[in-house]
């Protein structure tokens, strides 16, 4: 097993990519800690994975909440071997309708949540530790109405490089996985009507060279690669898993 005797923390682990990754990490021998906000989904995940998983409720947009979560992990497990900073959210809005609140909400979760998760977890990571961040194909493509979400993902892509350089002397790797269009509940949380969502998905989906959406499990496998020693000579990198959308 690729993650035997490893302690893995997954933020945003109750649905979509985070949940599939948590399941796969568990199957590969890890002790998995999942952080999420929805109590029902946390309970459901605990029921699915049983004794191999610890579920913790917390809002990653609040640094104090992250600090409390990391303290609990430190007291119970003593260390973190892998951090998958996956929690994210997005709101679709045209330029003229973007509000300060929309900007704050997205940067609070997608940037501050990632940064402070890494900052607070770093003391528990030893040499050989791995940090994975979820970015997006939006790093490379301009999509109308997604300017702020795209900016947050570009920001964390930059963070992967700078924190990768900062943590390299400690032997801790920092990499990103960049999903393309993936069949997850995330797209339904953008604030678009079903008609708008279908139109947008169709417009972008037609440009995917492999002619389909990806599945959350495919991104989970890429995250497993970055979490494990299979990627031991990678840091500061972004692993693109988008069906060729931004590559060809």
N, C-alpha and C positions, 0 to 999 in steps of 0.2 A: 504494500500500500504506500502511496506517495506521501501521505501526511500522517503516518503513524507517530503517535506520541507528540503531536503538534497541537497547540492551542490556537484556535483561529477565531477572530472576531469579525463578524459581518454586520455592517450597518445597512439599514434598508433591506433586511433579510426575510421579510414576511411575505413577499410576493415577487413575481417576475424573475429577473436575473439574480437578485440576491437570494431568493428562496431556492432556486435551482442550484446555485453555487453552494449554498449551505448544505443541501442534501448531498451533493457530490463530494464536498469536503468530508462530510460525515462518513460516507461510504468508503472514502479513502483513508479512514482511520483517525481522523482528527477529533479532538474535543471542540465542539462548535458553540460559540456564544453569538446569539442573534439579538440585535437591537432593532426595535421598531416602535411605532407609536400606537398602532391599533391593537387594543387589548384582545379583541376577538381573534384577529389573525395570529397574534402571539400565542394564544392558547391553542389554536389549530396547529401551528407549527410544532409546539411542544408535544401535542398528541401524536403527530406524524413521526417525529424523530425520537421521541422517548428519552431514555436516560442519557443518550449521547449529546444532548443539546441543552444549553441554558438559555432561557429567553429573558431579556431585560427590556423594560419599557423606558423610553427616553426620547427627548426631542433634540436631535443633533444640531439644530439651529441655535441651541443655547449652550455656550461653553461650560456653564456651571453644571448642566445636566451631563455633558460628556465627561467632565472631571469626576462626577459622582459615579458614573458607570465604570470608568477606568479604576477608580479606587476599589469598587466592589470586586472587579476582576483581579486586581492585585491581591486583595485579601484572600480570595478563594483559590486562585490558580497560581499566583506568584509571577506569572510571565505571560507574554503574548508572542507567538512565533510568526503569525500571519495576521495582518490587518487588511480586510477588504473594505475600503471606504466607498461604499456603493450607494448610499442613500442620496436621493435626488428628487427634484420636482421641477415642473415647468409650467409656464402660463403663456398661451399664445395671445398676441395682441399686436395690431398694426402700430406703426410708429406714432401716429397722432393720438393713440389711445393708451400708450404706456404710462403708468403712474409710478410715483416714487415708491408706493407700497409694493407694487409688483416687482420692482427692481430689488428692494430690500428683502422680500420674501425669498426670491430665487437665489440671491447671493448669500443670504443667511444659511440656507440649506446646502446649496451646491458648492459654495466656496468656503465660507466660514466653517460649515459642518465638517468638510473634508480636512481643512487646515488644522482645526483644533482636535479632531480625532487623531490625526498624526502626531501633533504636538504632545497631547496627553498620553498617547500610547507609547511613544518612542522610548521613554525610560524603561519600559517593560520588555522591549525588544533587544535581543542579544545578537551577536555576530551570526550571520546566516539568516536573519529575519527578513521577511518580505512584506512590503506594503504595496497594495494594488488599489488604483483609483479608477473609477468608471468615467471615461470621457464620452465622446460621441462623434459620429460622422459630421456633426454640425461644426466641428473644428475646421473643417475643410470646405464646407459648402454654405452658401448663403441661401437661406430659406425665408421668404417673406413671413412676417409675423412672429418669428422666433429669435429676434435680435438679442434679447436679454438672456434667454436660455443658452444660446450659442456663445455669448460672451462669458457666461459662467464656466462653460465647458472648456473654452480656450484658456481661461484663467487657471483652471486646475491642470490643464496640459502643461502650462508653463511651470506650475508648482512641482510637477513630477520631475522636471529637469533640475530646478534649483534645490529641492529637498533631496533629490537623488545625489547631487553633488555634496550636499551638506552631511548626509548620513553615510556616504561611501566609506569614509575613514573608519567607521564603526562596523563595516561589513554588512550593513543593512541596505537592501535593494529597494528601489521605488520605481514602479512601472505602472503603466495605464493599459486598460483594455478599452478599445473604442468600438462600440457596437454601431451597426447600421440600423436599418429599419427592422425592428424585432417585434414579434407578436407577444406583447406583454400588456398589462393593464395601464402602463405608464402613458401611452398615447391617448387613452381615454380620460386622462386627468389634466389635459392641456386647456380645458375650458372651451373647447370647440363643440359645436353641435355635431350630431352623428353625420349629417350631410357634409359639413365642412371637413370633418375628420376623414371621411371616405374620399372626398375630392383631393385633399392634400396627400393622403396615402397613395392614391392612384397616380398622381402627378409625379411624386418622387419614386414610387415603386416601379414605374415603367422605365426608370433609368438604371435599375439594378441589373448588371450584366447576367447574374444568375437567375433573374426573372422570378424572384420570390422574396418574401420576408424571411428573416432568420428566426430561429427559435431560441428561447432563453437558455436551453440546455447547451446550445452551441457556444454561447458566450461563457457559460459556466466552465466548459472544458478549457477555454482559453485562460480563464482566471485560475484554474487549477494548474495549468502549465506555469503561469507566473508565480503562483504560490509555492510550487515545489522546487526541488533542486534541479529539475530539468532545465530551468532558466537561470542557473546559477551564475552565468556570465552576462546577465542582462541587468542594466539599471538605467533609469532616465528614458526608457523606451516607451513607445505606444504600440501595442499590438492591435492592428486593425482587423476587425471581423465584420465586414459589411457587404459581402457578396460582390465585391469589386466596385461598389458605388463611387468611392472617392479615389480609386486607384487606376481604373482603365476606362 
